[in-house]
């Protein structure tokens, strides 16, 4: 079997490619090697030499068709994620390229047996909340006025009783509130509807915060494992935004790869959207202490830095019971992800300028804001 992995030189794609090669499959990768993920547009050294590599963009139809020819399965991981206000590019790379895959399958009569796309927890926005009576709501993004006051929690709207609390969010929750999330929910809809319409078995996977080695040092969008690890690696203390009580859902890259293979093998996954998360709620403060411990900083006590990031969700936690019903479950703890990332970090040639690079980017775009501003 030959498998195409778009974005296969990246974090999730390359690990998935390795697992497919281990099964004896032929693997083809289509990747544009764009910065900042791939510095100077270079193919990463970790990419297996057995891979049939095509350097190109998924938004170019001729390139995409060439990559799809002769393949049996497509993993569509190529994506655009950033803080940049280039709204149309999110949809071009994430949604339009997905539509193009199905268009080419139908138009060219390609014998593709399954299409698996990478969606995101961002499709759920703030996720599901409920008041003390169990009445549920999908809240809007928190306002700038609220955040500047240091008022972090989701406010109780009219008609609800008492404080609202975050809930486990299943796949029926769709409330994206930024361009990336909007493009991902669009990608999901294209995948489900086009797959069903043309009888192409298709799956969408909503990844939570994926962690582990090969996660780009330079991607300002990527999460706490990278940022916290880089700080402790350089003898610094990470910035804890808001009050650090934000609930997050972290998942190890190996658990993600296992999920990617389960939905390939199991026909029950066809035409379904699945959450892929760590199945454990962890606060940012708790995670910061875990990272500190891995880096030998047992004395570390995390403290909020007096800033917030525009567009961050307050709490988000994915319900993974639907995927677990297929026999999958996450088996790696957040500490294991940090330990593996630390090993990866120690192999890097130079990381001295990485943190400042990301900070400058976010400051330039007005993403990181002081509460007093």
ChimeraX attribute file (.defattr): number of C-alpha atoms within 10 A of each C-alpha:
attribute: neighborCount
match mode: 1-to-1
recipient: residues
	/A:1	12
	/A:2	18
	/A:3	22
	/A:4	26
	/A:5	28
	/A:6	28
	/A:7	23
	/A:8	29
	/A:9	30
	/A:10	24
	/A:11	19
	/A:12	24
	/A:13	23
	/A:14	23
	/A:15	22
	/A:16	25
	/A:17	26
	/A:18	19
	/A:19	17
	/A:20	20
	/A:21	17
	/A:22	10
	/A:23	10
	/A:24	10
	/A:25	14
	/A:26	18
	/A:27	23
	/A:28	22
	/A:29	25
	/A:30	26
	/A:31	22
	/A:32	21
	/A:33	21
	/A:34	15
	/A:35	12
	/A:36	15
	/A:37	19
	/A:38	18
	/A:39	14
	/A:40	10
	/A:41	13
	/A:42	13
	/A:43	17
	/A:44	14
	/A:45	8
	/A:46	12
	/A:47	18
	/A:48	16
	/A:49	8
	/A:50	11
	/A:51	16
	/A:52	13
	/A:53	20
	/A:54	17
	/A:55	15
	/A:56	19
	/A:57	20
	/A:58	27
	/A:59	19
	/A:60	11
	/A:61	14
	/A:62	13
	/A:63	15
	/A:64	20
	/A:65	17
	/A:66	11
	/A:67	23
	/A:68	26
	/A:69	16
	/A:70	15
	/A:71	18
	/A:72	17
	/A:73	22
	/A:74	23
	/A:75	24
	/A:76	24
	/A:77	25
	/A:78	26
	/A:79	23
	/A:80	14
	/A:81	18
	/A:82	16
	/A:83	18
	/A:84	14
	/A:85	10
	/A:86	10
	/A:87	14
	/A:88	11
	/A:89	18
	/A:90	22
	/A:91	22
	/A:92	17
	/A:93	19
	/A:94	30
	/A:95	23
	/A:96	18
	/A:97	22
	/A:98	25
	/A:99	17
	/A:100	17
	/A:101	21
	/A:102	20
	/A:103	13
	/A:104	17
	/A:105	17
	/A:106	15
	/A:107	9
	/A:108	11
	/A:109	9
	/A:110	16
	/A:111	15
	/A:112	19
	/A:113	14
	/A:114	22
	/A:115	24
	/A:116	23
	/A:117	25
	/A:118	21
	/A:119	29
	/A:120	23
	/A:121	28
	/A:122	26
	/A:123	27
	/A:124	27
	/A:125	26
	/A:126	27
	/A:127	27
	/A:128	25
	/A:129	22
	/A:130	20
	/A:131	18
	/A:132	12
	/A:133	10
	/A:134	12
	/A:135	12
	/A:136	16
	/A:137	17
	/A:138	16
	/A:139	19
	/A:140	15
	/A:141	18
	/A:142	19
	/A:143	13
	/A:144	13
	/A:145	10
	/A:146	14
	/A:147	20
	/A:148	17
	/A:149	11
	/A:150	17
	/A:151	15
	/A:152	18
	/A:153	19
	/A:154	21
	/A:155	15
	/A:156	17
	/A:157	13
	/A:158	6
	/A:159	8
	/A:160	16
	/A:161	14
	/A:162	13
	/A:163	14
	/A:164	23
	/A:165	18
	/A:166	21
	/A:167	16
	/A:168	15
	/A:169	20
	/A:170	19
	/A:171	19
	/A:172	10
	/A:173	17
	/A:174	20
	/A:175	20
	/A:176	21
	/A:177	19
	/A:178	16
	/A:179	21
	/A:180	24
	/A:181	23
	/A:182	22
	/A:183	29
	/A:184	27
	/A:185	24
	/A:186	19
	/A:187	24
	/A:188	26
	/A:189	16
	/A:190	18
	/A:191	28
	/A:192	19
	/A:193	14
	/A:194	20
	/A:195	19
	/A:196	14
	/A:197	9
	/A:198	11
	/A:199	12
	/A:200	22
	/A:201	22
	/A:202	27
	/A:203	25
	/A:204	30
	/A:205	24
	/A:206	24
	/A:207	23
	/A:208	24
	/A:209	21
	/A:210	25
	/A:211	27
	/A:212	23
	/A:213	22
	/A:214	19
	/A:215	21
	/A:216	16
	/A:217	22
	/A:218	21
	/A:219	20
	/A:220	22
	/A:221	13
	/A:222	18
	/A:223	14
	/A:224	22
	/A:225	26
	/A:226	24
	/A:227	23
	/A:228	23
	/A:229	24
	/A:230	22
	/A:231	18
	/A:232	20
	/A:233	18
	/A:234	11
	/A:235	11
	/A:236	11
	/A:237	19
	/A:238	20
	/A:239	19
	/A:240	20
	/A:241	22
	/A:242	24
	/A:243	18
	/A:244	19
	/A:245	18
	/A:246	20
	/A:247	20
	/A:248	23
	/A:249	24
	/A:250	28
	/A:251	25
	/A:252	25
	/A:253	23
	/A:254	20
	/A:255	20
	/A:256	25
	/A:257	19
	/A:258	16
	/A:259	25
	/A:260	23
	/A:261	14
	/A:262	17
	/A:263	23
	/A:264	22
	/A:265	11
	/A:266	11
	/A:267	13
	/A:268	12
	/A:269	19
	/A:270	21
	/A:271	21
	/A:272	18
	/A:273	24
	/A:274	25
	/A:275	26
	/A:276	32
	/A:277	30
	/A:278	28
	/A:279	21
	/A:280	16
	/A:281	17
	/A:282	19
	/A:283	14
	/A:284	21
	/A:285	19
	/A:286	15
	/A:287	22
	/A:288	25
	/A:289	18
	/A:290	21
	/A:291	26
	/A:292	24
	/A:293	16
	/A:294	16
	/A:295	17
	/A:296	12
	/A:297	14
	/A:298	12
	/A:299	9
	/A:300	14
	/A:301	11
	/A:302	19
	/A:303	16
	/A:304	15
	/A:305	15
	/A:306	16
	/A:307	20
	/A:308	22
	/A:309	16
	/A:310	17
	/A:311	16
	/A:312	17
	/A:313	22
	/A:314	20
	/A:315	23
	/A:316	25
	/A:317	27
	/A:318	29
	/A:319	21
	/A:320	22
	/A:321	18
	/A:322	17
	/A:323	21
	/A:324	16
	/A:325	10
	/A:326	15
	/A:327	11
	/A:328	19
	/A:329	19
	/A:330	20
	/A:331	11
	/A:332	15
	/A:333	14
	/A:334	21
	/A:335	16
	/A:336	14
	/A:337	21
	/A:338	27
	/A:339	19
	/A:340	15
	/A:341	21
	/A:342	22
	/A:343	12
	/A:344	14
	/A:345	20
	/A:346	11
	/A:347	9
	/A:348	9
	/A:349	7
	/A:350	9
	/A:351	14
	/A:352	11
	/A:353	9
	/A:354	16
	/A:355	20
	/A:356	11
	/A:357	14
	/A:358	18
	/A:359	14
	/A:360	13
	/A:361	17
	/A:362	20
	/A:363	12
	/A:364	11
	/A:365	12
	/A:366	12
	/A:367	16
	/A:368	18
	/A:369	18
	/A:370	15
	/A:371	19
	/A:372	10
	/A:373	7
